[in-house]
């Protein structure tokens, strides 16, 4: 970031323009990858969730056999569905450097589909209107936070350690509450979670920008391509989790 500002101050307009163009292309790729992942997640969640809602209402399913729906949500398979995205995302982060860009992108799409499967239950618990409303609110909040993280001159890299510690605590509390099922604890998790993922949205956006500015010359296109996928994954997770936390707080239940 400091290098970028130095170039601007020294009047190297052509170089700065090339950096601006490359940065815009990189950010557009990040948001594009994230948008595709959101579409995959939404489609999987809607298809599976709608049939789950039909089973709950004792109606015939439209696409997925009733027996499979029952097994997915009322057998040990539900734990596999619940924790599969978490396992995949950790494995993805650990193995990214050994993957090609195409493989990394494929794993990202697989992860987004698994995430859609794991949150599909919301269509049987919350009204469609409240899901749409909370999604719209999340989209506006996310866009504002990400824009601020991208444009602010303030260095917010110091937020990282605090936010990561908060995220680890949030994950542990969420796992504990699966077995405790405390409504008060769920409310606290949702409120704190919204704040953490709001902060992570701004932090990750600035980090994606700074990573590109620092690595554009030192690393090749393959690295920047995988960096865009990791950036898209970070922002995708922030959006999905902020949406789920807001839905727990404001969603209208069936």
Residue pairs with C-beta under 8 A, 6 or more apart in sequence:
1 155
1 209
1 210
1 213
1 214
3 213
3 214
4 16
4 19
4 213
7 15
7 16
7 19
8 16
19 213
19 216
22 212
22 216
23 209
23 212
23 213
26 208
26 212
26 224
26 228
27 150
27 208
27 209
27 212
29 225
29 228
29 232
30 208
30 228
30 231
30 232
30 235
31 232
31 235
32 232
33 105
33 108
33 228
33 229
33 232
34 232
34 235
34 236
34 239
36 109
36 112
37 108
37 109
37 111
37 112
37 232
37 233
37 236
38 112
38 236
38 239
40 109
40 112
40 113
40 116
41 112
41 113
41 115
41 116
41 119
41 240
42 116
43 116
44 112
44 113
44 116
44 117
44 120
45 116
45 117
45 119
45 120
45 122
45 123
46 120
46 123
47 63
47 64
47 120
48 64
48 69
48 72
48 116
48 117
48 120
49 120
49 121
49 122
49 123
49 124
50 62
50 123
51 61
51 62
51 63
51 64
51 66
51 69
52 69
52 72
52 73
52 120
52 121
52 123
52 124
53 123
53 124
53 254
54 60
54 61
54 62
55 61
55 66
55 69
55 70
56 124
60 66
61 69
71 77
72 78
72 81
72 117
73 121
81 114
81 117
81 118
82 118
82 178
84 114
84 117
84 118
85 111
85 114
85 115
85 118
88 107
88 110
88 111
88 114
89 111
89 233
89 237
92 104
92 107
92 108
92 111
92 233
93 230
96 104
96 226
96 229
96 230
97 226
99 107
99 226
100 222
101 222
101 225
101 226
101 229
104 226
104 229
105 229
108 229
108 232
108 233
111 233
112 236
115 240
119 240
119 244
122 131
122 244
122 247
122 251
123 131
124 254
125 251
125 253
125 254
126 247
126 251
126 252
126 253
126 254
127 251
127 252
127 253
127 254
129 252
130 247
130 250
130 251
130 252
131 247
131 251
133 250
134 243
134 246
134 247
134 250
134 251
135 243
137 246
137 250
138 239
138 242
138 243
138 246
139 239
141 198
141 242
142 201
142 235
142 238
142 239
142 242
145 198
145 201
145 202
145 205
146 201
146 202
146 205
146 235
148 202
149 156
149 201
149 202
149 203
149 204
149 205
149 206
149 209
150 205
150 206
150 209
152 202
152 206
156 202
156 203
156 206
157 203
157 206
157 207
157 210
159 199
159 202
159 203
160 203
160 207
163 196
163 199
163 200
163 203
166 192
166 196
167 196
167 200
170 189
170 192
170 193
170 196
173 185
173 188
173 189
174 189
176 185
177 185
177 186
177 189
186 248
187 248
187 249
189 245
189 248
190 245
190 246
190 248
190 249
191 245
191 249
193 241
193 242
193 244
193 245
194 242
194 245
194 246
194 249
197 238
197 241
197 242
197 245
198 242
200 234
200 238
201 235
201 238
201 239
201 242
204 231
204 234
204 235
204 238
205 235
207 231
207 234
208 227
208 231
208 234
208 235
211 227
211 231
212 224
212 227
215 223
215 224
215 227
216 224
219 227
